[in-house]
């Protein structure tokens, strides 16, 4: 059989592409190199699978061609995702953060619904079929592995990036694309924890608080984000640390991350607050004041770093010491030595260069019939369901382009046949 399309990689993007293409009447082959499909669907969001978000736009993503992201998201937005899963029998429930999870709070619900639909639409899904090479052929393409080869009119690469290589994201998709002449935007880990050598901060392992992180490059503000921040035995995690990680890794030149541990204040407002407090509650201890604003163990570290006696009362605090204390609270220079890398990264930053891709169809500009969807492309979102939304939207865009292409070919044949 010559398939209308062979999709390489049965993750979120691959499953969506397969379902939508099959719904359009195409003969679909879906190949997965692992023994089971959808590993990241099962492990994401604490095994709950954060499917999408209440608010999604290109501003939630990073790419050297961000306008491409806008086009694809407009063609299949978060409301389309919610309806798609509702039609599969899955109810998505929003949390106060805007994240949508299945009502069962289990990624298995999402994966099972997708796999059931793949089966009912007649998609040929083959697992443990590791694609090693692609070649142009008179009928389109040959898809080759160690002990198999298939023919297909079109190819879609949905192999993911390099994040969590244990799930099968080993970069093979990049190599397949490069074999056809495609270029790469440098890949680095994204949404991955940060590491430190600061023993004092490591001792705070387990403490979580809201924080604002700002990346300075050459002393200038490069990126800033706010969110939950977790101290760990190796460094820092939580949404704020994960969101800034790709920017830290990609930044060139001298760089520093500054943390505001009292997010309701900046330097000026905290100055005003403490000045007023100094007048109203002159005999309150500094430790008593600071522990109303942050966890006590963190306050202990700040007093130790600033060498300010925490037992002093407010009226004993000099103007100079007050300024030093304020700066440490809202502009704390975090010691960062690096990131944990791809083994703990939720997504890959960088990938196939979008300049070589049609922005509406995600078809290669270099090779007709070669398409891309999902993480393999130079698109990565912040934490909160955005990367899954990109997978659903890009997979749908490719499927619609394939369906349109097939119809156009049939119409041409009909016209030729009179």
ZAMARGU-4260 file (C-alpha; in steps of 0.2 Angstrom, whole numbers, plus 5000, padded with zeros to 4 digits):
<rodrens>
0) 5000/5000/5000 | 5006/5018/4996 | 5000/5028/5011 | 4994/5046/5008 | 5004/5051/5023
5) 5017/5043/5035 | 5019/5052/5051 | 5035/5049/5061 | 5032/5050/5080 | 5016/5046/5090
10) 5017/5060/5103 | 5004/5074/5105 | 5007/5082/5088 | 5008/5065/5078 | 4992/5059/5086
15) 4983/5075/5082 | 4989/5075/5064 | 4985/5057/5061 | 4967/5059/5068 | 4963/5075/5058
20) 4971/5068/5042 | 4961/5052/5043 | 4945/5062/5047 | 4948/5070/5030 | 4948/5053/5021
25) 4967/5051/5020 | 4976/5034/5022 | 4987/5037/5037 | 5002/5027/5043 | 5008/5033/5061
30) 5025/5026/5066 | 5032/5026/5084 | 5050/5021/5088 | 5045/5017/5106 | 5036/5002/5112
35) 5021/5013/5117 | 5015/5030/5111 | 5012/5046/5120 | 5025/5045/5134 | 5025/5064/5137
40) 5007/5065/5138 | 5007/5053/5152 | 5021/5061/5162 | 5017/5080/5159 | 5009/5091/5172
45) 5013/5079/5186 | 5005/5065/5176 | 4989/5075/5174 | 4993/5082/5157 | 4990/5101/5156
50) 4981/5101/5139 | 4980/5120/5136 | 4977/5136/5144 | 4963/5149/5146 | 4973/5162/5137
55) 4985/5158/5123 | 4994/5169/5110 | 5010/5170/5102 | 5017/5181/5117 | 5017/5164/5127
60) 5030/5157/5115 | 5048/5159/5109 | 5054/5158/5091 | 5065/5167/5079 | 5049/5168/5068
65) 5035/5171/5080 | 5023/5177/5067 | 5022/5159/5061 | 5016/5154/5078 | 5002/5167/5077
70) 4996/5161/5061 | 4995/5143/5067 | 4987/5147/5084 | 4973/5157/5075 | 4969/5142/5065
75) 4966/5131/5080 | 4965/5140/5097 | 4962/5134/5114 | 4943/5134/5112 | 4945/5122/5097
80) 4956/5111/5108 | 4943/5111/5122 | 4929/5106/5109 | 4940/5093/5101 | 4943/5084/5117
85) 4924/5086/5122 | 4920/5077/5105 | 4932/5063/5111 | 4922/5062/5127 | 4935/5071/5138
90) 4930/5086/5149 | 4943/5098/5152 | 4942/5108/5168 | 4951/5125/5171 | 4961/5129/5187
95) 4962/5146/5194 | 4979/5148/5185 | 4971/5146/5168 | 4978/5128/5165 | 4966/5115/5158
100) 4967/5097/5164 | 4956/5082/5161 | 4942/5081/5174 | 4949/5064/5179 | 4966/5073/5183
105) 4975/5059/5173 | 4985/5060/5157 | 4979/5042/5153 | 4962/5049/5150 | 4970/5061/5136
110) 4981/5047/5128 | 4967/5034/5129 | 4955/5046/5120 | 4967/5050/5107 | 4972/5031/5104
115) 4954/5026/5103 | 4951/5039/5090 | 4966/5034/5080 | 4959/5016/5080 | 4941/5021/5075
120) 4947/5032/5061 | 4957/5018/5053 | 4974/5025/5056 | 4988/5011/5055 | 4998/5014/5071
125) 5014/5004/5072 | 5025/5005/5088 | 5043/5000/5090 | 5046/5005/5072 | 5061/5016/5073
130) 5063/5026/5057 | 5081/5028/5052 | 5080/5036/5035 | 5069/5044/5022 | 5072/5045/5004
135) 5063/5053/4989 | 5053/5040/4978 | 5043/5041/4962 | 5027/5039/4973 | 5033/5052/4986
140) 5044/5045/4999 | 5052/5029/5006 | 5052/5027/5025 | 5065/5015/5031 | 5070/5006/5047
145) 5081/4991/5051 | 5068/4978/5046 | 5055/4988/5037 | 5051/5000/5023 | 5035/5009/5018
150) 5030/5021/5004 | 5020/5037/5006 | 5015/5052/4996 | 5019/5064/5011 | 5029/5063/5026
155) 5026/5072/5043 | 5040/5073/5056 | 5033/5074/5073 | 5047/5067/5082 | 5049/5080/5096
160) 5066/5088/5101 | 5079/5082/5113 | 5069/5084/5130 | 5067/5069/5141 | 5077/5057/5129
165) 5070/5042/5138 | 5054/5045/5130 | 5062/5043/5113 | 5066/5061/5109 | 5084/5058/5103
170) 5085/5070/5089 | 5082/5058/5075 | 5069/5070/5067 | 5082/5083/5066 | 5094/5072/5057
175) 5080/5066/5045 | 5076/5084/5041 | 5094/5089/5038 | 5096/5074/5026 | 5084/5084/5015
180) 5094/5100/5017 | 5085/5108/5032 | 5094/5120/5044 | 5093/5121/5063 | 5091/5134/5075
185) 5103/5130/5090 | 5094/5118/5102 | 5095/5121/5121 | 5085/5114/5136 | 5070/5124/5140
190) 5058/5123/5155 | 5072/5115/5165 | 5078/5118/5183 | 5093/5129/5187 | 5108/5124/5197
195) 5118/5133/5210 | 5134/5130/5221 | 5127/5142/5235 | 5126/5130/5250 | 5115/5143/5260
200) 5102/5143/5246 | 5103/5124/5244 | 5099/5123/5263 | 5082/5130/5259 | 5077/5115/5249
205) 5058/5112/5250 | 5053/5131/5252 | 5041/5138/5239 | 5036/5156/5237 | 5030/5168/5224
210) 5045/5177/5215 | 5049/5188/5201 | 5065/5183/5192 | 5074/5195/5180 | 5088/5190/5168
215) 5102/5204/5166 | 5113/5202/5151 | 5128/5214/5151 | 5119/5223/5165 | 5103/5226/5155
220) 5086/5218/5157 | 5084/5204/5145 | 5069/5194/5152 | 5058/5194/5167 | 5044/5182/5173
225) 5034/5180/5189 | 5028/5163/5197 | 5030/5150/5210 | 5048/5147/5214 | 5055/5132/5223
230) 5072/5130/5232 | 5079/5112/5229 | 5094/5103/5235 | 5103/5106/5218 | 5096/5124/5215
235) 5080/5131/5209 | 5064/5125/5201 | 5045/5129/5200 | 5037/5139/5185 | 5047/5155/5187
240) 5064/5146/5187 | 5058/5134/5172 | 5052/5149/5162 | 5068/5158/5163 | 5080/5143/5160
245) 5080/5144/5141 | 5083/5163/5141 | 5098/5160/5153 | 5105/5146/5142 | 5103/5156/5126
250) 5110/5172/5133 | 5127/5178/5127 | 5139/5188/5137 | 5139/5192/5156 | 5123/5187/5164
255) 5114/5187/5181 | 5097/5182/5188 | 5090/5194/5201 | 5076/5188/5212 | 5062/5198/5220
260) 5056/5188/5235 | 5043/5200/5240 | 5033/5202/5224 | 5021/5214/5230 | 5035/5227/5232
265) 5048/5235/5222 | 5063/5244/5230 | 5053/5261/5232 | 5037/5253/5239 | 5047/5242/5252
270) 5057/5257/5257 | 5041/5267/5260 | 5033/5252/5269 | 5048/5250/5281 | 5049/5268/5284
275) 5031/5269/5290 | 5033/5254/5300 | 5048/5261/5308 | 5038/5275/5315 | 5022/5265/5320
280) 5031/5249/5327 | 5048/5255/5332 | 5051/5241/5344 | 5046/5226/5333 | 5061/5215/5329
285) 5068/5215/5311 | 5065/5196/5310 | 5047/5198/5315 | 5044/5211/5301 | 5053/5201/5288
290) 5045/5184/5292 | 5028/5192/5288 | 5034/5195/5270 | 5044/5179/5267 | 5048/5161/5275
295) 5058/5162/5290 | 5072/5151/5284 | 5074/5163/5269 | 5074/5178/5280 | 5088/5169/5291
300) 5099/5168/5275 | 5096/5186/5270 | 5101/5192/5287 | 5116/5181/5286 | 5121/5188/5269
305) 5119/5206/5274 | 5127/5204/5291 | 5112/5213/5299 | 5107/5207/5317 | 5089/5200/5315
310) 5086/5203/5334 | 5087/5222/5332 | 5072/5232/5333 | 5065/5243/5319 | 5071/5259/5328
315) 5089/5252/5329 | 5090/5250/5310 | 5101/5263/5302 | 5096/5270/5285 | 5111/5262/5277
320) 5107/5245/5284 | 5089/5247/5279 | 5094/5250/5261 | 5105/5235/5261 | 5091/5224/5268
325) 5078/5231/5255 | 5090/5227/5241 | 5093/5209/5246 | 5074/5206/5248 | 5069/5213/5231
330) 5085/5212/5221 | 5093/5196/5227 | 5108/5191/5215 | 5105/5172/5213 | 5120/5161/5211
335) 5116/5151/5195 | 5129/5139/5188 | 5118/5131/5174 | 5103/5121/5170 | 5100/5102/5173
340) 5099/5099/5154 | 5089/5089/5142 | 5086/5075/5154 | 5075/5086/5165 | 5069/5098/5152
345) 5050/5099/5148 | 5053/5105/5130 | 5067/5110/5118 | 5071/5128/5113 | 5077/5129/5095
350) 5074/5116/5081 | 5070/5116/5062 | 5072/5134/5056 | 5054/5141/5052 | 5062/5152/5038
355) 5062/5136/5028 | 5044/5131/5032 | 5027/5138/5024 | 5019/5147/5038 | 5001/5142/5034
360) 5004/5123/5030 | 5020/5119/5039 | 5026/5111/5023 | 5045/5112/5019 | 5049/5125/5006
365) 5064/5114/5001 | 5055/5097/4998 | 5037/5096/4992 | 5027/5084/5003 | 5038/5085/5019
370) 5029/5093/5034 | 5033/5096/5052 | 5023/5098/5068 | 5026/5100/5086 | 5042/5102/5096
375) 5053/5098/5081 | 5051/5116/5075 | 5059/5131/5082 | 5045/5135/5094 | 5044/5133/5113
380) 5031/5139/5125 | 5031/5144/5143 | 5025/5132/5156 | 5006/5131/5157 | 4999/5120/5143
385) 5006/5131/5129 | 5018/5117/5122 | 5003/5105/5121 | 4992/5119/5112 | 5006/5121/5099
390) 5006/5102/5096 | 4987/5102/5094 | 4987/5117/5083 | 5002/5113/5072 | 4996/5095/5070
395) 4979/5101/5064 | 4987/5114/5052 | 4997/5100/5044 | 4982/5089/5043 | 4971/5102/5035
400) 4985/5106/5022 | 4987/5088/5018 | 4968/5086/5015 | 4967/5101/5004 | 4982/5095/4994
405) 4974/5078/4991 | 4958/5086/4986 | 4967/5097/4974 | 4976/5082/4966 | 4959/5073/4964
410) 4951/5088/4956 | 4966/5089/4943 | 4964/5071/4939 | 4945/5073/4936 | 4949/5088/4925
415) 4962/5079/4915 | 4950/5064/4913 | 4936/5076/4906
</rodrens>
